[in-house]
């Protein structure tokens, strides 16, 4: 496993990180004991960066992860969670106020059974962009609340996340230097979309670390195929399905190629998050990053995806 620093944070993290959304049953139901074991397998095999959110499974992911972390020494991992996006009783909610952000951090620490969060993120800022105050509220209210917690030593570092890299760039441009230490962007450095690469120079110029997520593009790049709820267009889903079939015919699962590709920009992209509550899948993904990538197959797959490369969708 390769380890890279996230920006200037001093956190040297595994090039493959563990995204704990699956622990909340976000993609399909899980067995809690199996999910806890998946966390242990990840850490035991070199993964030292774990990302979660109170939104995932509407608190469930943090609670399950918290049970797993009780059995793991605190110096074995860096922990990242989020504020701003929540849910209860099956209803999604958003609150980017300073007060709610501060409360949320302490609530997350209780669920996670920790007294310190290494990285706290403002979750999916595009939703605040559509509400009163727009993204300026992130700059004026949410981030200062998190910086205050950083100054108190409650959290180590502050970041922002979003599907739309333009929003991440806007917030950084409107903040003082050093406020935002990292960004997390998903589905934009994968086999079918490398838009994030266009923004790396900007983030580097501002000393902001880069975290990538969802190498399978939320299931598009998998043998199983995109789930019914996936917001991608039918044409994009069909193109990725053709690419998956081509990889299978060549004895090279598209999941393997996708994980290898998404981690190939190390160290400019410090870590790429994948999510699985299955211990065997965790082992497979870790093995993927330690093997050389078939560069020719990457080219062939992207040719199959063709004019659906870079086709975007809205968050949901």
Order of alpha helices (4+ residues) and beta strands (2+ residues): beta-beta-beta-alpha-beta-alpha-beta-beta-beta-alpha-beta-alpha-alpha-alpha-beta-alpha-beta-alpha-beta-alpha-alpha-beta-alpha-alpha
